[in-house]
Amino acid sequence: MSQRLFLRWALDKSNFMEGISRYYKKEGLTLLEIILVIGLVFIAASFTAANFSSLHKISILIDQTDLVLQALREAKELSRSGFQGYPYGVYFNVDPNTKILVTLYQGSSYAERSSGSDRIVELEEGIRIASTTLQRSAENSLEINFSAQQGLPDNYGTLVLSDSYGNSRMIEIGRKGTIY
């Protein structure tokens, strides 16, 4: 009896193997296989496009934050080096109706600056100052002056930039002039 079962099993297995070999010997692809592959490619592409879009949005905010950091660090280093014998500072025009303007200026304050040496950076549309612990001036603007020779800020704290998509980046200006 066990030999009969074995022979039956062997015949079933050979029929199974013949079916597999017949399947792989056919030529070309069926329409169903092509549709499945195209569908999988579209699904993968949609996930990639969604991720790329969010990466692009955050990269704009990172670039704009880097521009602000660069202006702050440059003002600090120009003040520390005593370049042209003046202190330097950074002024943020925070008018909610316009884009944020970041001005690197020469002088002890924005009001007493030499406007001929201003360097102005206009931040992208949609970038705003979400919050800050820096002291605001009477015009609701922000001003940070760095002392000559030492490069110490007169205004320190945090500045949070955000975009219209809910992403945010924080800049911290330390009491001893650390900027990160």
Contacts in CASP RR format, 6 or more apart in sequence:
PFRMAT RR
TARGET T0000
AUTHOR 0000-0000-0000
METHOD contacts of the structure
MODEL  1
MSQRLFLRWALDKSNFMEGISRYYKKEGLTLLEIILVIGLVFIAASFTAA
NFSSLHKISILIDQTDLVLQALREAKELSRSGFQGYPYGVYFNVDPNTKI
LVTLYQGSSYAERSSGSDRIVELEEGIRIASTTLQRSAENSLEINFSAQQ
GLPDNYGTLVLSDSYGNSRMIEIGRKGTIY
57 163 0 8 1.000
57 165 0 8 1.000
57 167 0 8 1.000
58 167 0 8 1.000
60 124 0 8 1.000
60 127 0 8 1.000
60 163 0 8 1.000
61 127 0 8 1.000
61 161 0 8 1.000
61 162 0 8 1.000
61 163 0 8 1.000
61 167 0 8 1.000
61 168 0 8 1.000
61 169 0 8 1.000
62 169 0 8 1.000
64 123 0 8 1.000
64 124 0 8 1.000
64 127 0 8 1.000
64 161 0 8 1.000
65 161 0 8 1.000
65 169 0 8 1.000
65 171 0 8 1.000
67 102 0 8 1.000
67 121 0 8 1.000
67 123 0 8 1.000
68 102 0 8 1.000
68 121 0 8 1.000
68 123 0 8 1.000
68 159 0 8 1.000
68 161 0 8 1.000
68 171 0 8 1.000
69 171 0 8 1.000
69 179 0 8 1.000
69 180 0 8 1.000
71 90 0 8 1.000
71 102 0 8 1.000
71 104 0 8 1.000
71 119 0 8 1.000
71 121 0 8 1.000
72 90 0 8 1.000
72 144 0 8 1.000
72 171 0 8 1.000
72 173 0 8 1.000
72 179 0 8 1.000
73 179 0 8 1.000
74 88 0 8 1.000
74 104 0 8 1.000
75 88 0 8 1.000
75 89 0 8 1.000
75 90 0 8 1.000
75 104 0 8 1.000
75 144 0 8 1.000
75 146 0 8 1.000
76 88 0 8 1.000
76 146 0 8 1.000
76 151 0 8 1.000
76 153 0 8 1.000
76 177 0 8 1.000
76 179 0 8 1.000
78 88 0 8 1.000
78 106 0 8 1.000
78 146 0 8 1.000
79 86 0 8 1.000
79 87 0 8 1.000
79 88 0 8 1.000
79 89 0 8 1.000
79 146 0 8 1.000
79 147 0 8 1.000
79 148 0 8 1.000
79 149 0 8 1.000
79 150 0 8 1.000
79 151 0 8 1.000
80 146 0 8 1.000
80 149 0 8 1.000
80 150 0 8 1.000
80 151 0 8 1.000
82 148 0 8 1.000
82 149 0 8 1.000
84 106 0 8 1.000
85 148 0 8 1.000
86 106 0 8 1.000
86 107 0 8 1.000
86 108 0 8 1.000
86 114 0 8 1.000
86 148 0 8 1.000
87 107 0 8 1.000
87 108 0 8 1.000
87 145 0 8 1.000
87 146 0 8 1.000
87 147 0 8 1.000
87 148 0 8 1.000
87 151 0 8 1.000
88 104 0 8 1.000
88 105 0 8 1.000
88 106 0 8 1.000
88 107 0 8 1.000
88 145 0 8 1.000
88 146 0 8 1.000
89 104 0 8 1.000
89 105 0 8 1.000
89 107 0 8 1.000
89 110 0 8 1.000
89 143 0 8 1.000
89 144 0 8 1.000
89 145 0 8 1.000
89 146 0 8 1.000
90 102 0 8 1.000
90 103 0 8 1.000
90 104 0 8 1.000
90 105 0 8 1.000
90 143 0 8 1.000
90 144 0 8 1.000
91 102 0 8 1.000
91 103 0 8 1.000
91 105 0 8 1.000
91 110 0 8 1.000
91 141 0 8 1.000
91 142 0 8 1.000
91 143 0 8 1.000
91 144 0 8 1.000
92 100 0 8 1.000
92 101 0 8 1.000
92 102 0 8 1.000
92 103 0 8 1.000
92 129 0 8 1.000
92 141 0 8 1.000
92 142 0 8 1.000
92 143 0 8 1.000
93 100 0 8 1.000
93 101 0 8 1.000
93 102 0 8 1.000
93 103 0 8 1.000
93 141 0 8 1.000
94 100 0 8 1.000
94 129 0 8 1.000
94 136 0 8 1.000
94 140 0 8 1.000
94 141 0 8 1.000
94 142 0 8 1.000
96 128 0 8 1.000
99 122 0 8 1.000
99 123 0 8 1.000
99 124 0 8 1.000
99 125 0 8 1.000
99 126 0 8 1.000
99 127 0 8 1.000
100 122 0 8 1.000
100 123 0 8 1.000
100 127 0 8 1.000
100 128 0 8 1.000
100 129 0 8 1.000
101 120 0 8 1.000
101 121 0 8 1.000
101 122 0 8 1.000
101 123 0 8 1.000
102 120 0 8 1.000
102 121 0 8 1.000
102 122 0 8 1.000
102 123 0 8 1.000
103 110 0 8 1.000
103 118 0 8 1.000
103 119 0 8 1.000
103 120 0 8 1.000
103 121 0 8 1.000
104 118 0 8 1.000
104 119 0 8 1.000
104 120 0 8 1.000
104 121 0 8 1.000
105 113 0 8 1.000
105 114 0 8 1.000
105 115 0 8 1.000
105 117 0 8 1.000
105 118 0 8 1.000
105 119 0 8 1.000
106 113 0 8 1.000
106 114 0 8 1.000
106 117 0 8 1.000
106 118 0 8 1.000
107 113 0 8 1.000
107 114 0 8 1.000
107 145 0 8 1.000
108 145 0 8 1.000
109 143 0 8 1.000
109 145 0 8 1.000
110 137 0 8 1.000
110 141 0 8 1.000
110 143 0 8 1.000
123 161 0 8 1.000
126 163 0 8 1.000
126 164 0 8 1.000
127 161 0 8 1.000
127 162 0 8 1.000
127 163 0 8 1.000
128 161 0 8 1.000
128 162 0 8 1.000
128 163 0 8 1.000
129 142 0 8 1.000
129 159 0 8 1.000
129 160 0 8 1.000
129 161 0 8 1.000
129 162 0 8 1.000
130 160 0 8 1.000
130 161 0 8 1.000
130 162 0 8 1.000
130 168 0 8 1.000
131 158 0 8 1.000
131 160 0 8 1.000
132 142 0 8 1.000
132 157 0 8 1.000
132 158 0 8 1.000
132 159 0 8 1.000
132 160 0 8 1.000
133 157 0 8 1.000
133 158 0 8 1.000
134 142 0 8 1.000
134 144 0 8 1.000
134 155 0 8 1.000
134 156 0 8 1.000
134 157 0 8 1.000
134 158 0 8 1.000
134 159 0 8 1.000
134 173 0 8 1.000
135 155 0 8 1.000
136 142 0 8 1.000
137 143 0 8 1.000
142 155 0 8 1.000
142 159 0 8 1.000
143 155 0 8 1.000
144 153 0 8 1.000
144 154 0 8 1.000
144 155 0 8 1.000
144 156 0 8 1.000
144 173 0 8 1.000
145 153 0 8 1.000
145 154 0 8 1.000
145 155 0 8 1.000
146 152 0 8 1.000
146 153 0 8 1.000
146 154 0 8 1.000
146 177 0 8 1.000
147 153 0 8 1.000
147 154 0 8 1.000
151 177 0 8 1.000
152 175 0 8 1.000
152 176 0 8 1.000
152 177 0 8 1.000
153 173 0 8 1.000
153 174 0 8 1.000
153 175 0 8 1.000
153 177 0 8 1.000
155 173 0 8 1.000
156 173 0 8 1.000
156 174 0 8 1.000
156 175 0 8 1.000
156 177 0 8 1.000
157 172 0 8 1.000
157 173 0 8 1.000
157 174 0 8 1.000
158 170 0 8 1.000
158 171 0 8 1.000
158 172 0 8 1.000
158 173 0 8 1.000
159 170 0 8 1.000
159 171 0 8 1.000
159 172 0 8 1.000
159 173 0 8 1.000
160 168 0 8 1.000
160 169 0 8 1.000
160 170 0 8 1.000
160 171 0 8 1.000
161 168 0 8 1.000
161 169 0 8 1.000
161 170 0 8 1.000
161 171 0 8 1.000
162 168 0 8 1.000
162 169 0 8 1.000
171 179 0 8 1.000
171 180 0 8 1.000
172 178 0 8 1.000
172 179 0 8 1.000
172 180 0 8 1.000
173 179 0 8 1.000
END
